[in-house]
Amino acid sequence: MASIGSAVRETGTSLSTVFRRPSLRRLNLALAGSQIGDWAYGTAVAVWAYGVGGATAVGVWGTARLALMAVGAPFGAALADRISRKKVMIACDLARTVLVLAAAALVEWDGPVAAVFVLATLSPLLGTAFRPAQMALTPSLVEDPRELTAANGVGSTLESLAFFVGPAIAGFLLAVADVATVFVLNAGTFLLSAVLVSGIRLTRGVTTDAPDADPDAPPEPKASFLSEAMEGFRVVGRNPDLRLVMAIYCAQTVVAGASLVFGVAIAFDLTDLGAAGLGWLDSTLGVGAVFGGFLAIGLASRKKLASDFGWGVIFWALPLLLIAVWPTAAAAFIAMAIIGAANPVVDINATTIIQRVTPDAVLGRVFGALESGLIATMALGALAMPLLIAGPGLRWGLVVLSLPIVTIGLVGLPRLRHLDRTVAEPEGVALLSGTPLFAPLARPLLEAMAAKLVRVEVPAGTQVVREGDVGDRFYVIESGSLAATFAGKPLSTMTRGECFGEIALLRDVPRTASVTALEDSVLHAIEREDFLAAMSGDTELMTRTESLAARRIPTA
């Protein structure tokens, strides 16, 4: 009970932190508004399509939409790395506002059916740029790894709520008004989202625009937009951690796509729950998803993001075996609740892992590659499930569907446990963030530098740096006390949070002073090449370090 209480308190703290930060609050509310409108719009389009062409029209439109989104996702995501992510999100909202209003006008005044289908497909296609930009921007707005998980958790929970709130609003409006009214509502949610995003304040050190070119560097050949768009796939292909996460994640979405079919079959054929029962099963999935969002945030303190992600995928498929063995309404509701709770654990943890292992410059395109893969495998599941039902039947179809996914998750767990250590916050982050020189750095830069630190234990009386020697390291003091001297004369005494060794590295000169441990001390060192790389990557850090070095240069 104490552990549960601690998790609940930590979850509440994380959520309150997310909504206390104006930029994170705006980002998540913008996502919620556009998602709710999107789901309402999708419901209204389906109702309209059914009216003009029956179930076939709905199916063809749905398949075409998913296929185009899978192809378009990498290109939309490439924009998030080429130009400002904030501007991409605003442009998507405004463009979709125009498309939806145009569709509303055509529906209201009986315009060409084909034109409405085109507009209804273009709007979600443009949306493939919004979500990668939003996920790529999120790490730049947090100050702590737990905040990143919390921010992703809030986003996932809002998406789960939108899945039910949006269609419910559409159902109400369709009962009292018409399809065009729902379209106008969706346009309003896009406008609201654009206003919220426009108010986001970006912090220094955030990579949201292309980096400024070095005026002295030779011009590099500019890659084509197609090549840039495909870079996300190349990054995933080169990075074994990203390949692992993407493969397991895509395996889960095969089940997600199949659920569009087997959910109906369970309600109507296996349990006789009927249409009302299908609604209750969906609601159970949604309640489980809301609980799962809080669960994922609470589990973040375990520092097992990758392992929990793997278990989430396993529990997306394992409950289907319960239905196959025990084909009752009770089993169906239990399974939907478990799957619903597992879904945010998968989504939140996978998103956080990708944000932490992917370079910021290509983060949007990696999310685009992921989005493309997830949409494609979801379509694969939706196509495969009817064949399984027509072949071995629903119960055996659930077994055939779930067992490979469970196996993939279990086989991947050892590598995911290793990945837990990779995505954990480097030990030196707390030390660097408490050092005045590095405290103002953006979180990604702090973590990159902390990952390079080497722990050095120094007994009392040890001379760490000798005047006149070649400088090869920069040091930050974790504990103890050290004295700096020049020509035998005392210069200063340094303790925790202070640093030394920068002059020789910056000026490429021999050590200008000696530093000796006055007591047993613990230092963290960073090698010359890594130190200079960090300096060149942040102009303000270089300026502060140069200023520190200028104050410290001893005079005879």
JOCORSUL-V551364 format. One record per pair of residues at least 24 apart in sequence whose C-alpha atoms are under 6 Angstrom apart, sorted by sequence separation. I is the first residue (numbers start at 1). J is the second residue. D is the distance in Angstrom with one decimal. If there is no record, write none. Layout:
i = <I | I>
j = <J | J>
d = <D | D>
//
This chain:
i = <426 | 475 | 426 | 475 | 96 | 474 | 486 | 474 | 485 | 485 | 312 | 484 | 484 | 483 | 312 | 471 | 483 | 312 | 482 | 482 | 482 | 309 | 481 | 481 | 480 | 309 | 470 | 471 | 480 | 89 | 469 | 480 | 468 | 469 | 479 | 468 | 479 | 305 | 467 | 478 | 467 | 478 | 467 | 477 | 503 | 467 | 476 | 85 | 466 | 476 | 288 | 292 | 296 | 465 | 475 | 291 | 465 | 475 | 285 | 289 | 293 | 464 | 474 | 76 | 77 | 285 | 288 | 289 | 292 | 463 | 464 | 474 | 76 | 80 | 284 | 288 | 463 | 473 | 462 | 473 | 73 | 77 | 285 | 462 | 473 | 65 | 69 | 461 | 472 | 271 | 460 | 461 | 271 | 460 | 460 | 460 | 252 | 459 | 435 | 458 | 458 | 458 | 457 | 140 | 456 | 456 | 455 | 456 | 455 | 454 | 324 | 453 | 454 | 108 | 453 | 453 | 104 | 320 | 321 | 104 | 100 | 317 | 100 | 97 | 314 | 97 | 314 | 93 | 310 | 93 | 90 | 307 | 306 | 307 | 306 | 304 | 257 | 257 | 85 | 254 | 258 | 43 | 84 | 250 | 253 | 254 | 257 | 258 | 84 | 253 | 257 | 32 | 36 | 40 | 83 | 255 | 28 | 35 | 39 | 40 | 250 | 254 | 258 | 39 | 82 | 36 | 40 | 18 | 157 | 232 | 232 | 44 | 14 | 157 | 233 | 232 | 153 | 41 | 150 | 37 | 78 | 37 | 75 | 34 | 74 | 33 | 34 | 30 | 30 | 26 | 23 | 153 | 152 | 136 | 136 | 133 | 132 | 132 | 132 | 205 | 81 | 80 | 11 | 11 | 77 | 78 | 77 | 7 | 77 | 74 | 73 | 74 | 73 | 143 | 70 | 70 | 70>
j = <450 | 499 | 451 | 500 | 123 | 501 | 513 | 502 | 513 | 514 | 342 | 514 | 515 | 515 | 345 | 504 | 516 | 346 | 516 | 517 | 518 | 346 | 518 | 519 | 519 | 349 | 510 | 511 | 520 | 130 | 510 | 521 | 510 | 511 | 521 | 511 | 522 | 349 | 511 | 522 | 512 | 523 | 513 | 523 | 549 | 514 | 523 | 133 | 514 | 524 | 337 | 341 | 345 | 514 | 524 | 341 | 515 | 525 | 336 | 340 | 344 | 515 | 525 | 128 | 129 | 337 | 340 | 341 | 344 | 515 | 516 | 526 | 129 | 133 | 337 | 341 | 516 | 526 | 516 | 527 | 128 | 132 | 340 | 517 | 528 | 121 | 125 | 517 | 528 | 328 | 517 | 518 | 329 | 518 | 519 | 520 | 313 | 520 | 497 | 520 | 521 | 522 | 522 | 206 | 522 | 523 | 523 | 524 | 524 | 524 | 395 | 524 | 525 | 180 | 525 | 526 | 180 | 398 | 399 | 183 | 183 | 402 | 187 | 187 | 406 | 190 | 409 | 190 | 409 | 194 | 194 | 416 | 416 | 417 | 420 | 420 | 378 | 379 | 208 | 377 | 381 | 167 | 208 | 374 | 377 | 378 | 381 | 382 | 209 | 378 | 382 | 158 | 162 | 166 | 209 | 381 | 155 | 162 | 166 | 167 | 377 | 381 | 385 | 167 | 210 | 166 | 170 | 151 | 290 | 365 | 366 | 179 | 150 | 293 | 369 | 369 | 293 | 183 | 297 | 186 | 229 | 189 | 229 | 189 | 229 | 189 | 190 | 193 | 196 | 196 | 200 | 348 | 348 | 363 | 364 | 364 | 364 | 367 | 368 | 442 | 364 | 364 | 297 | 298 | 364 | 365 | 365 | 298 | 368 | 368 | 368 | 369 | 372 | 443 | 372 | 375 | 376>
d = <5.9 | 5.5 | 5.4 | 5.4 | 5.3 | 4.7 | 4.9 | 5.9 | 5.7 | 5.3 | 4.7 | 5.6 | 4.4 | 5.5 | 5.7 | 5.3 | 5.4 | 5.2 | 5.4 | 4.3 | 5.1 | 4.9 | 5.5 | 5.9 | 6.0 | 5.6 | 4.8 | 5.8 | 5.9 | 5.0 | 5.3 | 4.1 | 4.9 | 5.3 | 5.3 | 4.8 | 5.2 | 5.6 | 4.9 | 5.4 | 5.4 | 5.4 | 4.5 | 4.6 | 5.4 | 4.7 | 5.7 | 5.2 | 4.4 | 5.2 | 4.7 | 3.9 | 4.9 | 5.0 | 5.6 | 5.9 | 5.0 | 4.5 | 5.0 | 4.3 | 5.1 | 5.6 | 5.5 | 5.8 | 4.9 | 5.2 | 4.3 | 4.6 | 5.4 | 5.9 | 5.7 | 5.3 | 4.1 | 5.1 | 5.5 | 4.3 | 4.2 | 5.6 | 5.6 | 4.7 | 5.0 | 5.7 | 4.4 | 5.4 | 5.2 | 5.6 | 5.2 | 5.2 | 5.1 | 5.8 | 5.1 | 5.9 | 5.6 | 5.3 | 4.0 | 4.5 | 5.7 | 4.4 | 4.7 | 5.8 | 5.1 | 6.0 | 4.6 | 5.7 | 5.8 | 5.0 | 6.0 | 5.7 | 4.6 | 5.3 | 4.6 | 5.7 | 5.0 | 5.9 | 5.4 | 4.9 | 4.6 | 6.0 | 5.9 | 5.5 | 6.0 | 4.8 | 5.9 | 4.6 | 4.8 | 5.9 | 5.5 | 5.0 | 5.5 | 5.6 | 4.9 | 5.3 | 5.1 | 5.4 | 5.3 | 5.3 | 4.0 | 5.8 | 5.5 | 5.1 | 4.3 | 5.9 | 4.6 | 5.3 | 5.9 | 4.9 | 4.5 | 4.4 | 4.5 | 5.1 | 4.6 | 5.6 | 4.5 | 4.3 | 4.8 | 6.0 | 5.9 | 5.8 | 4.8 | 4.7 | 6.0 | 4.3 | 5.3 | 5.8 | 5.8 | 4.4 | 4.8 | 6.0 | 5.6 | 4.4 | 4.1 | 5.6 | 5.6 | 5.3 | 5.6 | 5.5 | 5.5 | 5.8 | 5.5 | 4.3 | 4.9 | 5.6 | 5.0 | 5.3 | 5.3 | 5.2 | 5.3 | 4.1 | 5.7 | 5.3 | 4.7 | 5.5 | 5.4 | 5.7 | 5.3 | 5.7 | 5.2 | 5.3 | 5.9 | 5.6 | 5.5 | 5.2 | 5.7 | 5.0 | 5.2 | 5.0 | 4.8 | 4.9 | 4.7 | 4.4 | 5.1 | 5.4 | 5.4 | 5.9 | 4.2 | 5.4 | 5.8>
//
